[in-house]
């Protein structure tokens, strides 16, 4: 896979993963949560975002290692990339809390 294609793959995966917690009421879009009523609590959405950020980051590092040029990253990289991940999830947040009619 070319480096350009792998970059776009990571960007598309990040956009989908950042919006996933806000689009559905299942945990990681797989597990139904019976303990809570019909609405997934906000703290669980934050936990999902953090776990999905780590997943997308590991996927990106795997692609980078596969290309043969993995570079060490400092805390600044993780801080900026997490903020970018949060910004990528903004459309899902707007849909969930600002635009959608609540029951």
C-alpha positions as CSV (number, residue, x, y, z in Angstrom):
1,X,0.0,0.0,0.0
2,X,1.4,3.4,-0.9
3,X,2.0,5.9,1.9
4,X,-0.6,8.3,0.5
5,X,-3.3,5.5,0.5
6,X,-2.4,4.5,4.1
7,X,-2.6,8.1,5.3
8,X,-6.1,8.5,3.7
9,X,-7.1,5.2,5.2
10,X,-6.1,6.3,8.7
11,X,-7.9,9.7,8.2
12,X,-11.2,8.0,7.1
13,X,-10.9,5.5,9.9
14,X,-10.4,8.3,12.4
15,X,-13.4,10.2,11.2
16,X,-15.6,7.1,11.5
17,X,-14.2,6.1,14.9
18,X,-14.5,9.6,16.3
19,X,-18.2,9.8,15.3
20,X,-19.2,6.3,16.2
21,X,-19.9,6.9,20.0
22,X,-22.4,9.6,19.1
23,X,-24.3,7.9,16.3
24,X,-25.5,4.7,18.1
25,X,-26.5,3.6,21.6
26,X,-24.5,0.4,21.6
27,X,-21.1,0.2,23.3
28,X,-18.5,0.3,20.5
29,X,-21.4,-0.4,18.1
30,X,-21.3,-4.0,19.1
31,X,-22.7,-4.6,22.6
32,X,-26.1,-3.7,23.8
33,X,-26.2,-2.0,27.2
34,X,-29.0,-3.2,29.3
35,X,-27.8,-1.7,32.6
36,X,-28.6,1.8,31.6
37,X,-32.0,2.8,30.3
38,X,-32.3,3.5,26.6
39,X,-29.7,6.2,26.5
40,X,-25.9,5.6,26.8
41,X,-24.4,7.9,29.4
42,X,-22.0,10.7,28.3
43,X,-19.1,9.2,30.4
44,X,-19.3,6.0,28.5
45,X,-19.1,7.9,25.2
46,X,-15.9,9.6,26.5
47,X,-14.5,6.2,27.4
48,X,-15.4,4.9,23.9
49,X,-13.6,7.9,22.3
50,X,-10.4,7.3,24.3
51,X,-10.4,3.5,23.4
52,X,-11.1,4.2,19.7
53,X,-8.4,6.8,19.7
54,X,-5.9,4.3,20.9
55,X,-7.2,1.7,18.4
56,X,-6.8,4.1,15.5
57,X,-3.4,5.2,16.7
58,X,-2.2,1.6,16.9
59,X,-3.5,1.0,13.4
60,X,-1.7,4.0,12.1
61,X,1.6,2.9,13.8
62,X,1.2,-0.6,12.3
63,X,0.9,0.9,8.8
64,X,3.9,3.1,9.5
65,X,5.9,0.1,10.7
66,X,4.9,-1.8,7.6
67,X,6.2,1.0,5.5
68,X,9.5,0.7,7.3
69,X,10.0,4.1,8.8
70,X,8.5,4.2,12.3
71,X,9.5,7.3,14.1
72,X,9.4,7.8,17.9
73,X,6.8,10.3,19.1
74,X,6.7,12.5,22.2
75,X,3.8,13.6,24.3
76,X,3.2,16.6,22.1
77,X,2.2,14.3,19.2
78,X,-0.3,12.4,21.3
79,X,-1.8,15.6,22.8
80,X,-2.3,17.2,19.3
81,X,-3.6,14.0,17.7
82,X,-6.1,13.5,20.5
83,X,-7.3,17.0,20.1
84,X,-7.6,16.4,16.4
85,X,-9.6,13.2,17.1
86,X,-12.0,15.2,19.3
87,X,-12.5,17.8,16.5
88,X,-13.1,15.0,14.0
89,X,-15.9,13.8,16.3
90,X,-17.6,17.1,16.4
91,X,-20.2,16.3,13.7
92,X,-21.4,13.3,15.7
93,X,-21.6,15.4,18.8
94,X,-23.7,18.1,17.0
95,X,-26.0,15.4,15.6
96,X,-26.4,13.7,19.0
97,X,-26.8,16.7,21.4
98,X,-27.6,19.8,19.3
99,X,-29.6,18.8,16.2
100,X,-31.4,15.6,16.9
101,X,-34.9,15.7,18.5
102,X,-34.7,14.1,21.9
103,X,-37.3,11.7,23.0
